[in-house]
Amino acid sequence: MSFITSALDHEEMKKLAGLVRVMNTMGHNPATSGNYSLRSKTNAKMALVSESGIDKSKFTVDHFLPVNYETRIPDESVTLAGRKSSDETDIHLSIYQATKANCVLHSHMLDSLLFADLFPGKDHAILSGLELLKGFKGIKTHEVEIKIPCFENTQDIYNLSLQVIPLIEDNKGCYGLLLRGHGIYVWGESVEEAKRHLEVFEYLFKYYLNTHKLK
């Protein structure tokens, strides 16, 4: 039986599709890059993942494809139509397995690549001491150190997705992971929260990069 989109899921898809188009105007998705997803509100095992190769300026609700995030198998409606979710679908599915996230955003913003380069060879990048850290869920003070897992870029997405799970589980206060030379994955319990977390990362990355220039 094929997945049937509920009214609740459709509203979330509209919300995220609109955000994707806005993010495209801000340089997050050059050349069809970037991928996005939601956890279904009415089918606990399903994620709705962006279709591969879509120009994000034209992204709509029709470009979300249902995938079971436990079995990692696309819904039969996807297979029968010959469609394909993002090449990085497995990372989204691992984030849903490891967290309570309901929305995942994958941005190729340039500042995420440059920020990761400030921590060469490190398993984590570190953010600390800045007021906007309180924009992350559960953070009540700037006097905190946030460790962002960093991974080398790879085409072996399935293997990478398995490595992601334990590091996310060990960093409960972090809502992002970096792929060197690639971009950042950010998540939250809603579209709005994921967007806020992305904005926090973007601002803090700019701060660190500008500070580095002054040294």
N, C-alpha and C positions, 0 to 999 in steps of 0.2 A: 504493500500500500504506500503510495507516494505521500510525501510531506505536504500538509495543507497549511498555508500561511494563515495564522489567526489575525484578528483585528488588532490585538495588542502588539504582535510582532510587526504587522504592517506599519503601525505608527512609529515604532522604533526604527524600522528600516527607512522610513521617510526622513526621520530626524537625522540619522547617520548619513544618508545619501546627500542631504543638504550640507552637512558639515564637510563631507568629502569634497564637494564642489567648491566650498569656501577655501578649504585647505589647499586645493589646487591653485587658486589665485595667489596664495601666499608662498608658493614654491616648494610645497611638501611632496609633490608627485610629478616630477619632471618625466616626460617621455613614457607615460602610462605606468610609472613606478608606484610603489606604495600599495598596501592592501589593508582591508578593514573587515571587521566582523562583529557579530552580536551572538550572545547566547539566547536561544529561543526562550521566551517567557512562558510558553505553553507546552513545550516538549523538552523535558529535562536533559535529554541526551543529544540534542541537536544544536549545532552552531550554524549561523548564516554568514557565509564567507564570500568576500568579493570575487567576482569572476576575473579570470586572468586576461591581461592585455587590453583592458578597457581604458579609454581616454577619460581621466577623472573629471575633466570639465563637463563631460556628458553623462556622468554617473547617476543612475536612478535606482529605485527599489528593485527593478527587474534584474539588476546585476548582482544580487545576493543569491548564493546557491547553498542549499541545505546539505550539511555534512554531519555525520554522527561523530562526536568528538571522543567517544570511548573506543569505537571500532575503527575510526578514521576512514570509514567507507562513505562515499557520496550517496545521497538519496537516489533512488532509481530514476526519478524524474530528470536528474542531472545527466546520468549515464545515457538514458534513452535519447536525450536531446543532443548528445555529443558535445556537451559543454564541459568546461573545466574551471574549477576554482583556482585561486592564486597558487603559484608554485610554492609559496611559503605557508600554505594552509596548515601544515603539521605544527608549526610554531604557535599559531593561534590555538590549535586544539590542545597543545601542552599547557598553555597559559590557563585555559579553562579547566584543565585537570588539576592544576596546582593552586588555583586561587578561586575566589568568589566573584571574579570579574564577570561582567555582563557585556563588556565592550572592549575591543582591542583595536588600537590604531597603530599602523606602521608607516612612519614618515621617513623620507629620504632627505630631511632638511640638512643643509650643508653644515650647520653649526654642530650637529650631533657627531659628524665625522671628525671635525676639527677638535672637538672637545675630547673624544676618545684618544686622539693622538697625543694629548697631554699626559696620558698614562700608558706609555709604550710598554708592552710585555706584561702588563698587570691584569690580574683576573677581575679586578674591580676598579671603577672610577669612583671618586669620592666627592660629595657635596657636603658642605658644613658651614655653619655660622651666619647664614643669611636669612633674613626675615621671611622671604617668600617660600622657604621650606615649609612654612605652616599652611601652604596651599595644598600639600599632600594630605590625604585622609589620615587622621589619627595623630598628626604631628602638632604639638601644642607649643613648641618653643623653637627658637632659632639655634639653641644650644644642643644640636644633635648632629650626628654624622650619618649620612645616607650613603650606602654602598650600592653602586649600580653594576650588576654583573656585565662583564665585557667578553665578547667572543670574537674569534677570528672569523672573517667572512669565508663562506664555503658554499659549494653547490650541493653538498650532502645534507639537505635540509632535514631529512628524517632523523639522521644521527644527531644533528644539532638539537633537534626538538627534544630528544631524550636527555641530552645534557642540561637543557634549560630547566627541567622540572626540579631537581634537587636544589639548584642554586636559587630559584625563586622561593622555594619552601624555606630556605635558610635565611631569606631576606624579606621577612614579612612587612617591613616598613617601607619597602621600595616598590614602585609601580612602573618600572621600566627596565629594559635591557638594551645594551648597545652591541651592534655588529660593526666591527672596524671596517672602514672603507665602504660602508653600506648604509646604515641608518639606525633608527631607534624604534623599539616596540614599547608602547605605553598602554596601560589598561586602567579600568575603573569599574565600579559597580553600576554605572549608568553611562550613557553617551555624554552627559554633561560633566560627570566626574572625570572620565577619560580625557575629555577636552581640557578641563582645568589642569589635570596633571601634565598634559603635553605643554600647555602654556607655561607652567612652572619650570619644566625642564628647559624649554626654549629660552626663557629669561635668564635662568642660572647659567646655561651654557654661554650665553653672550657675555655675562659678567666675567666668567673665568677666562674666556678668550681675550676680552679687552684688558683684563688684569695682566695676563701673560704678555701682551704686547708692551706693557709699561715696564716690564722687568729688564 
